[in-house]
Amino acid sequence: MTEDEKQNTNPWQQNLIKLYVLKGLAFAWFPIPTIMLFYQAKGLSIEDGLLLKTILSASLFVFEIPSGYLADRLGRKVSLVAGGGLWTVAVLVYCLGENFAAFAAAEILTGFAGSLISGADTALGFDSLVQLGREGDYRKFEGRLGAVAGITEAVCGIVGGMAAAVSLVYPFGLQAIALFFYFLIATSLVEPPRQVSGGQEWQKLGEVVKFALIEHKPIQALIFFAAVCTNVTFLMVWLSQEYLASVALPTASFGIAWALFHGVMSWVSLGAAAWENWLGRKGAFFSIVLILGLAYLGLGLTQAQWGIVWIAAVYGGRGLKLPLILNALNHYVSSDFRATVLSVNSFVFRLGFVGVGTSAGWLTQTVGLQSTFLIFGGIVLALGGWGWWRLQNVGVFEAPTG
């Protein structure tokens, strides 16, 4: 057997390959480009749509940390299998639902499923690389995962738009099929052995949370910085649809625009490690703040179809932030509570979006979409700039990047 054949049959290498596939299936978001049209067809308003996404964030907020802790205790594979199964059920509820209450129930179930997956997939991937002696490759691995996610979203956005032209429910059916395969593939993962801390302090969930949010200053600073950046990139998923409609982009072109945005995200994500090597961690993290802040300001000052370049810039910032921030976090955390700390990271973001999503919905109705972009552009420059300064003060930029 050749060395390549041995590598391909290695269970840890197999995990990495399967995680690429699982990432693609998880991001097979066929309904997203036309979901607002789906809500309107069911008698819901734009505010109702944003409220549903706030409910999703609240659900993830409630379940995020306990599910990460369970992943560390019961196994990341168990968490991913359960998450895939529950998410499939949630999407089937969307297929059959007819009103706000049904969709709210689906979002709550989706939040629980997403919280089971969040952190567990990243932790399993990092620990598989550790078993292969390749933890230094994590940035490249996460960058490729981001590219897979972006390409999948792009392709599925176009396919979902075509399916929605026949029936607005069909994209949900396609997503349910993809998630069912996620569930099946997750059952074939192999759980890597985890390092076990000798002390008892990590056996209690509350103490892990305290460690991440209070005691360990670099992790605390990274989680805050990630929350600021992730909130504005997630908000753009919904505000971009309103912007495209406001500049009279034909509805049929929404799927193409969606593909363009995610193509940019994938391309940038693949080059994230090289970007950080070129600028250094300090410069790369500062560039994320500048890209996101200036793009929001640009959208606030532009009322034309060419303004989609600013949306593409936000997606580029999204492609940079994920591999770079997660790589920095992973190097500060040992494997026995890695999923829990990564869930704390997602928890803080979701908590923030409960306020951000509600505020954005209110602002678009009171001061208009353009002013909303300007306000959030100022916020991300201010809070992101402060977060970057904190990272510098606690020594994150001095840590190795590989």
Residue pairs with C-beta under 8 A, 6 or more apart in sequence:
1 9
7 13
8 14
10 132
11 190
12 128
12 129
12 131
12 132
12 190
12 192
13 128
13 132
14 190
15 124
15 125
15 128
15 189
15 190
15 192
16 125
16 128
16 129
16 141
18 185
18 186
18 188
18 189
19 121
19 124
19 125
19 128
19 145
20 144
20 145
20 148
21 185
22 80
22 121
22 182
22 185
22 186
23 121
23 145
23 148
23 149
23 152
24 148
24 149
24 151
24 152
25 152
25 178
25 179
25 181
25 182
25 185
26 117
26 149
26 179
26 182
27 148
27 149
27 150
27 152
27 153
27 156
28 152
28 156
28 174
28 175
28 178
28 179
29 153
29 156
29 157
29 160
29 175
30 156
30 157
30 159
30 160
30 163
30 171
30 172
30 174
30 175
30 178
31 38
31 94
31 160
31 164
31 171
31 172
31 175
32 153
32 157
32 160
32 237
32 258
33 157
33 160
33 161
33 164
33 241
33 254
33 255
33 258
34 160
34 161
34 164
34 168
34 171
34 254
34 255
35 49
36 46
36 49
36 238
36 241
37 164
37 168
37 251
38 164
38 168
38 169
38 171
39 45
39 46
39 48
39 49
39 52
39 103
41 168
42 97
42 98
42 99
42 103
43 99
44 52
44 100
44 103
46 242
46 361
46 364
47 361
47 365
48 100
49 238
50 238
50 357
50 358
50 360
50 361
51 358
51 361
52 100
52 103
52 104
52 107
53 107
53 238
53 353
53 357
54 353
54 354
54 357
54 358
54 361
55 104
55 107
55 108
55 111
56 107
56 108
56 110
56 111
56 114
57 111
57 350
57 351
57 353
57 354
57 357
58 111
58 350
58 354
59 107
59 108
59 109
59 110
59 111
59 112
59 115
60 111
60 114
60 115
60 118
60 346
60 347
60 350
61 111
61 347
61 350
61 351
61 354
62 111
63 111
63 112
63 115
63 116
64 115
64 118
64 343
64 344
64 346
64 347
64 350
65 205
65 209
65 340
65 343
65 344
65 347
66 115
66 205
67 79
67 112
67 115
67 116
67 118
67 119
67 120
67 343
68 115
68 118
68 119
68 120
68 339
68 340
68 341
68 342
68 343
68 344
68 346
69 205
69 208
69 339
69 340
69 343
70 78
70 79
70 116
71 78
71 79
71 116
71 119
71 120
71 123
71 339
71 340
71 343
72 123
72 194
72 336
72 337
72 338
72 339
72 340
75 191
76 120
76 121
76 123
76 124
76 127
76 189
76 191
76 339
77 124
77 186
77 187
77 189
77 190
77 191
79 116
79 117
79 120
79 339
80 116
80 117
80 120
80 121
80 124
80 186
80 189
81 183
81 186
81 187
82 113
82 116
83 113
83 114
83 115
83 116
83 117
83 120
83 186
84 113
84 117
84 179
84 180
84 182
84 183
84 186
85 113
85 183
86 109
86 112
86 113
86 116
87 109
87 110
87 113
87 114
87 117
87 179
87 182
88 176
88 179
88 180
88 182
88 183
89 109
90 106
90 107
90 109
90 110
90 113
91 106
91 110
91 172
91 175
91 176
91 179
92 176
93 102
93 103
93 105
93 106
93 109
94 102
94 103
94 106
94 172
95 169
95 172
95 173
95 176
96 102
97 103
97 105
97 106
115 343
115 346
118 342
118 343
118 346
119 338
119 339
119 340
119 341
119 342
119 343
119 345
119 346
120 339
122 142
122 326
122 330
122 338
122 339
122 342
123 335
123 338
123 339
123 342
124 189
124 191
124 192
125 138
125 141
125 142
125 145
126 135
126 138
126 330
126 335
126 338
127 192
127 194
127 335
127 338
128 192
129 135
129 137
129 138
129 141
130 192
130 335
131 192
131 193
136 402
138 326
138 327
138 330
139 272
139 273
139 276
139 323
139 324
139 327
139 401
139 402
140 273
142 272
142 322
142 323
142 326
142 327
143 269
143 270
143 271
143 272
143 273
143 323
144 269
144 270
145 269
145 323
146 265
146 266
146 269
146 270
146 272
146 319
146 322
146 323
147 266
147 267
147 269
147 270
147 319
148 266
149 262
149 265
149 266
149 269
150 262
150 263
150 264
150 265
150 266
150 267
150 269
150 315
150 319
151 262
151 263
151 266
153 258
153 262
153 265
154 258
154 259
154 260
154 261
154 262
154 263
154 266
155 259
156 174
156 178
157 255
157 258
157 259
157 262
158 255
158 256
158 258
158 259
159 174
160 171
160 174
160 255
161 252
161 254
161 255
161 258
162 255
163 170
163 171
163 174
164 170
164 171
165 252
192 335
194 335
194 336
195 334
195 335
195 336
196 336
197 334
197 336
197 337
201 207
201 211
202 208
202 211
202 336
202 337
205 340
208 337
208 340
208 341
208 344
209 340
209 344
211 219
211 341
212 219
212 220
212 223
212 340
212 341
212 344
212 345
213 220
213 223
213 344
213 348
214 220
216 332
217 394
218 332
218 391
218 394
218 395
218 396
218 399
219 329
219 332
219 333
219 341
220 394
221 387
221 390
221 391
221 393
221 394
221 396
222 325
222 328
222 329
222 332
222 345
222 391
222 396
223 329
223 344
223 345
223 348
224 348
224 387
224 390
225 285
225 325
225 384
225 387
225 388
225 390
225 391
226 321
226 325
226 329
226 345
226 348
226 349
227 345
227 348
227 349
227 352
228 352
228 380
228 383
228 384
228 387
229 288
229 289
229 292
229 317
229 321
229 325
229 380
229 384
230 321
230 349
231 349
231 352
231 353
231 356
232 292
232 296
232 314
232 356
232 376
232 379
232 380
233 292
233 314
233 315
233 317
233 318
233 321
234 349
234 353
235 353
235 356
235 357
235 360
235 376
236 311
236 314
236 315
238 357
238 360
239 360
239 364
239 369
239 372
239 373
240 257
240 261
240 311
240 314
241 254
242 364
242 369
243 299
243 307
243 308
243 311
243 369
243 373
244 253
244 254
244 257
244 308
246 303
246 369
247 303
247 304
247 305
247 307
248 305
249 257
249 305
249 308
257 308
257 311
260 308
260 312
261 308
261 311
261 312
261 315
262 315
264 312
264 313
264 315
264 316
264 319
265 315
265 316
265 318
265 319
266 319
267 319
268 275
268 315
268 316
268 319
268 320
269 319
269 320
269 322
269 323
272 284
272 319
272 320
272 322
272 323
272 324
273 323
275 284
275 287
275 320
276 284
276 324
276 401
277 401
279 287
280 397
280 401
281 324
281 328
281 396
281 397
281 399
281 401
282 392
282 397
284 320
284 324
285 324
285 388
285 391
285 397
286 388
287 320
288 317
288 320
288 321
288 324
288 384
289 380
289 381
289 384
289 385
289 387
289 388
290 381
291 313
291 314
291 316
291 317
291 320
292 314
292 317
292 380
292 384
293 377
293 378
293 380
293 381
293 384
294 313
294 377
294 381
295 310
295 311
295 313
295 314
295 317
295 377
296 310
296 314
296 373
296 374
296 376
296 377
296 380
297 373
297 374
297 377
297 378
297 381
298 307
298 309
298 310
298 313
298 377
299 307
299 310
299 311
299 370
299 373
299 377
300 370
300 371
300 372
300 373
300 374
300 375
300 377
301 370
301 374
302 310
303 370
326 342
327 401
328 396
328 399
328 401
329 341
329 342
329 345
330 338
331 399
331 400
332 399
333 341
333 342
360 372
360 376
363 371
363 372
363 375
364 372
367 375
391 397
